Amino acid sequence: MTNWLPTLAPGVGPLYLRLADQIESDIVSGTLPAGSKLPPQRNLAFDIGVTIGTVGRAYKLVRERGLVSGEVGRGTYVLGQAQAETGATPSFPNVFAGTRSHPAPDKLRMDSTAAPDIGQAEAIEALTASIAARHRDECLDYVRTPSPDWLEAGSRWLACGGWKPETSCIVPTLGAHAAILAVIAAVTAPGDRVAFENLTFSSVARSATLIGRRPVAVETDTGGIVPEDFDRLCAQQHPKVVFLMPCLQNPTLTTLSAERRVEIVEIARRHNVWLIEDAIYGALLRERTRPIAALAPERTFHIGGLSKSVAAGIRAGWIACPAHFAPRVFMAYKMLTGGKPFVMPELAAQLVLSGAAHDILEKVRGEIETRHAMTKASFAGTDYVSHPNAPFIWLKLPDPWLSGIFKHAVANEGVLIDDEDEFKPGRTEHIYHRVRIAFSAPRTRQDVQGGFDTVRRILEGGAASYDSYA
């Protein structure tokens, strides 16, 4: 193809970099399909009014990204599969920031899904004091190898649906977020693509970008990730890993059916894609489903933690790795984070092994179920998705509301919620007109009800409820 011309809108950064990004964008969108020939550098430079050196640098950059191949005398062609060259240093978009502002102390936090306060501080205090008394030396030193108790606790906590991982496959981490990044770092290289659902825990996507990986989005429907689009994405863009939340997906609350899980696994095997299964919300379910890790143990990293079900401040998580991958993931985690302190993983392990974590979980479930019941009266007649064991709802906004404007209108009345952009892994044309309203963080049910009342009042007030120039 020699009649292709880029559209170089004004922007920030060197012209050659913007040209390279435009070439990549057109390859990803299919405007430049595999096998297409890019225009000769001299011709393109003349057509768009730049120097041949600018075009040459852009072509070199997309070649380093593994998107094209160039041969003297033949030209530059779009590759069918991106294969990053050894030692290449690709560039990455600057998309690290989310949509949340720093919370003011007088705001009601309905943008957090941390486990509610059900009195767990007492058990945590007693165990922490016991650990400090029994392990004085360990508390003052570095941790070089995980304790067997930490591995056993992870195996027990992650077990679900008749599946239980071997302790030799467990890697303890400081929370699920760090666990996910450790897996991505262990099984990918800079420039590799990581697939995400088009609405997801986007902080992971931004973090993956920060370490040089490239997020790509997979279409979803009411049943979760769409197998046909996942297959298409794997064939065209060749992601190395896909990040999934199969149970109580954040923010859509979708749970993948058994049939769809099988389809996803078959596609991943066919295209040799790793699977990251985030089960952080799955622990809240009273009826646990059989995980993807049980269907594809050779390629699935199953991740869980205590933030939604026990206490977010403990920062405890575990990874169940495919056989023989735990040392590699542990090293990646150590290199990314500097390792683990003693007190936090020991506290998490003792909470699980003593049974205290499961006792707390039962009380957390009960409190979430009570607060969930309050949504039925507060949002009767509106369009929203919920689940009795989930600490949030996914609310559809009526005309004329846009999610970002609605979020600001609610914040103006002292309540913090999340708009849909908080859950997008990258730029997209999809508009859902939805917001996530979480209800586990407020200290009391009265606070929850007050937040619900504020949201409903603004929802019904329409355009008269908010003016950004006020």
Secondary structure as UniProt FT lines:
FT   HELIX           15..29
FT   TURN            34..35
FT   HELIX           41..48
FT   HELIX           52..64
FT   TURN            65..66
FT   STRAND          68..71
FT   TURN            72..74
FT   STRAND          75..78
FT   TURN            86..87
FT   TURN            105..106
FT   STRAND          108..109
FT   HELIX           121..134
FT   HELIX           136..139
FT   HELIX           148..158
FT   TURN            161..162
FT   HELIX           167..169
FT   STRAND          170..173
FT   HELIX           176..187
FT   TURN            190..191
FT   STRAND          193..197
FT   HELIX           202..210
FT   TURN            211..212
FT   STRAND          214..218
FT   STRAND          220..221
FT   TURN            222..223
FT   STRAND          224..225
FT   HELIX           227..237
FT   STRAND          241..244
FT   TURN            250..252
FT   HELIX           258..271
FT   STRAND          274..278
FT   TURN            280..281
FT   HELIX           282..284
FT   HELIX           292..295
FT   TURN            297..299
FT   STRAND          300..305
FT   TURN            307..310
FT   HELIX           312..314
FT   STRAND          317..320
FT   TURN            323..324
FT   HELIX           326..337
FT   HELIX           343..353
FT   HELIX           356..378
FT   TURN            379..381
FT   STRAND          384..385
FT   TURN            388..389
FT   STRAND          392..396
FT   TURN            399..400
FT   HELIX           403..412
FT   TURN            413..414
FT   STRAND          415..416
FT   STRAND          418..419
FT   HELIX           420..423
FT   STRAND          434..438
FT   HELIX           445..461
FT   HELIX           462..465
FT   TURN            468..469
//
